């Protein structure tokens, strides 16, 4: 074997070792990122839980006005429950595939959102997307709650459909997003511009929509209000696992 071929083989082996080391380092970095994210989530959840539990204990020990104290305890417990539901929704992975008709899902959620604001629906009927009812309903509930927290009195939901995709526009007349939460930052976990907010609702929306093969974004709009745009794949026939 010639010297040249020996050198080439040695270089090839060296490159192979370097590639293996690079792959190992990439896996280690990905693992460290996962641990960092997990640590952030745990710290933030603990912080939010403490914020809810502290006033609950304080009110439970109040004796000057037991009725008012009980009311405040119930409010704090309800807030803690909503936080837990939000966290569970963020990490949930359902094994079953499904499909849902958008208009019927919206109408069911519309009745649940009366406390937030009026919801007007104008989307094509008999349009199905590859999500379970519960998952799509969670997206709408979070968007409607977000509008209510921004002091919106009305939300308009409209849609456009082509052969492969459904585009939904959720537009409210609230005070708009805080300046520090523009663009994709609004979808980051725990990013919130609202006092007492946990900043998980919109993160869950993006998680669920992305898992369905779609996307969600915020559209620029003159004046007040916020408009979210959701794009989802369109399916012609519902699957057998579709939710009622």
C-alpha positions in Angstrom: 0.0 0.0 0.0 1.4 3.4 -0.9 2.0 6.2 1.5 -0.7 8.3 -0.2 -3.4 5.7 0.4 -2.2 5.2 4.0 -2.6 8.9 4.6 -6.0 9.0 2.9 -7.2 6.1 5.1 -5.9 7.7 8.2 -7.6 11.0 7.4 -10.9 9.2 6.7 -10.7 7.4 10.1 -9.9 10.8 11.8 -12.9 12.4 10.1 -15.1 9.5 11.2 -13.9 9.9 14.8 -14.5 13.7 14.6 -18.0 13.1 13.2 -18.8 10.6 16.0 -17.6 13.1 18.6 -19.7 15.9 17.0 -22.8 13.7 17.1 -22.1 12.9 20.8 -21.7 16.6 21.6 -24.9 17.5 19.7 -26.8 14.9 21.7 -25.3 16.2 25.0 -26.3 19.8 24.1 -29.8 18.7 23.2 -30.0 16.9 26.6 -28.8 20.0 28.4 -31.3 22.1 26.6 -34.0 19.7 27.7 -32.9 19.9 31.3 -32.7 23.7 31.2 -36.2 23.9 29.8 -37.5 21.4 32.4 -35.8 23.4 35.1 -37.4 26.6 33.9 -40.8 25.1 33.7 -40.6 23.6 37.3 -39.3 26.9 38.7 -42.0 28.9 37.0 -44.8 26.5 38.0 -43.6 26.5 41.6 -43.6 30.3 41.5 -47.1 30.5 40.1 -48.4 27.9 42.5 -46.9 29.8 45.4 -48.5 33.0 44.2 -51.9 31.2 44.3 -51.4 29.3 47.5 -50.2 32.2 49.6 -53.4 34.3 49.4 -55.5 31.1 49.9 -53.8 30.4 53.2 -54.1 34.1 54.2 -57.8 34.2 53.5 -58.4 30.8 55.1 -57.0 32.2 58.4 -59.1 35.4 58.2 -61.8 35.7 60.9 -63.2 39.2 60.5 -65.4 38.4 57.5 -65.7 34.6 57.1 -68.1 34.8 54.1 -65.7 37.1 52.2 -62.7 35.0 53.1 -64.5 31.9 51.8 -65.3 33.6 48.6 -61.6 34.6 48.1 -60.5 31.1 49.0 -62.8 29.7 46.3 -61.4 32.2 43.8 -57.8 31.3 44.6 -58.6 27.6 44.4 -60.3 28.0 41.0 -57.2 30.0 39.7 -54.9 27.2 40.9 -57.1 24.6 39.1 -57.0 26.6 35.9 -53.2 26.8 36.1 -53.0 23.0 36.6 -55.3 22.4 33.6 -53.1 24.7 31.5 -49.9 22.9 32.5 -51.4 19.5 31.8 -52.7 20.7 28.4 -49.2 21.9 27.5 -47.6 18.5 28.1 -50.4 16.2 27.0 -49.9 13.8 24.1 -53.0 11.9 23.0 -52.3 8.7 21.2 -55.6 8.6 19.2 -55.9 10.4 15.9 -59.1 12.2 15.2 -60.8 14.9 13.2 -63.3 17.6 14.1 -65.7 19.8 12.2 -64.6 23.4 12.9 -68.0 25.1 13.0 -69.6 22.7 15.4 -66.6 22.8 17.7 -66.7 26.6 17.7 -70.4 26.7 18.5 -69.9 24.5 21.5 -67.0 26.6 22.8 -69.0 29.8 22.0 -71.6 28.9 24.7 -68.8 28.4 27.2 -67.3 31.8 26.5 -70.2 34.0 27.4 -68.3 35.3 30.5 -65.4 36.5 28.3 -67.0 38.3 25.4 -69.5 37.9 22.5 -68.3 35.5 19.8 -69.4 35.8 16.2 -68.8 32.8 14.0 -68.5 32.9 10.2 -66.7 29.8 9.0 -67.6 27.3 6.2 -69.6 24.4 7.3 -68.6 20.7 6.9 -64.9 21.6 7.1 -62.8 19.1 9.0 -59.3 19.3 10.4 -57.0 16.6 11.9 -57.5 17.4 15.6 -59.7 15.9 18.3 -62.6 18.1 19.5 -60.9 18.6 22.9 -57.7 19.8 21.4 -59.3 22.3 19.0 -61.7 23.4 21.7 -58.7 24.1 24.0 -57.2 26.3 21.3 -60.4 28.4 20.9 -61.0 28.6 24.7 -57.5 30.0 25.2 -57.9 32.5 22.4 -61.3 33.7 23.7 -60.0 33.9 27.3 -57.0 35.9 26.0 -59.4 38.3 24.3 -61.5 38.7 27.5 -58.5 39.4 29.5 -57.6 42.2 27.0 -61.0 43.7 27.8 -62.5 42.7 24.4 -66.2 42.9 24.1 -66.4 41.0 20.8 -64.5 38.3 18.9 -65.1 37.6 15.2 -64.0 34.2 13.9 -63.9 33.9 10.1 -62.4 31.3 7.8 -61.2 30.6 4.3 -60.9 27.1 2.8 -59.1 25.7 -0.2 -58.6 22.1 -1.3 -55.8 21.4 1.1 -55.8 24.1 3.9 -58.1 25.9 6.3 -57.2 29.4 7.4 -59.0 30.9 10.5 -58.9 34.5 11.6 -59.7 35.2 15.3 -60.1 39.0 15.7 -61.0 40.8 18.9 -61.6 44.4 19.8 -59.5 44.5 23.0 -56.6 46.6 23.9 -54.1 44.6 21.9 -50.9 42.9 22.8 -48.3 44.5 25.1 -45.4 46.0 23.3 -43.0 43.5 24.8 -45.0 40.5 23.5 -45.0 41.2 19.8 -44.3 38.5 17.2 -43.5 34.9 18.2 -42.6 35.9 21.8 -46.3 35.9 22.6 -46.3 32.2 22.2 -43.4 31.5 24.5 -44.3 29.6 27.8 -44.8 32.0 30.7 -44.5 35.1 28.6 -47.3 37.4 29.8 -48.0 41.1 29.9 -50.9 40.7 32.3 -50.7 41.1 36.0 -51.5 37.7 37.5 -51.3 35.9 34.2 -49.4 32.6 33.8 -48.5 33.0 30.2 -49.3 29.4 29.1 -52.5 29.8 27.1 -51.0 30.9 23.8 -48.1 28.5 24.2 -50.6 25.7 24.4 -52.3 27.0 21.3 -49.1 26.9 19.3 -48.2 23.4 20.7 -51.6 21.9 19.7 -51.8 23.6 16.3 -48.2 22.6 15.4 -48.8 19.0 16.4 -51.8 18.9 13.9 -49.4 20.1 11.1 -50.5 23.7 11.2 -49.3 27.1 12.3 -50.5 30.0 14.3 -49.3 33.6 14.2 -50.3 37.2 15.1 -51.3 39.6 12.3 -50.4 43.2 12.4 -53.5 45.4 12.7 -54.0 49.1 12.8 -55.8 50.5 15.9 -56.8 48.3 18.8 -57.4 44.6 19.1 -55.5 41.5 18.1 -55.9 39.1 15.2 -54.6 35.6 15.3 -54.3 33.5 12.1 -54.4 29.7 12.3 -53.6 27.5 9.3 -54.5 23.8 9.5 -54.5 21.0 7.0 -58.0 20.3 5.6 -59.3 16.7 5.4 -62.2 15.6 3.3 -63.6 12.8 5.5 -63.7 12.5 9.3 -61.8 9.6 10.8 -63.5 7.1 13.0 -61.9 8.6 16.1 -63.5 12.0 15.5 -65.0 13.5 18.6 -68.7 14.3 18.7 
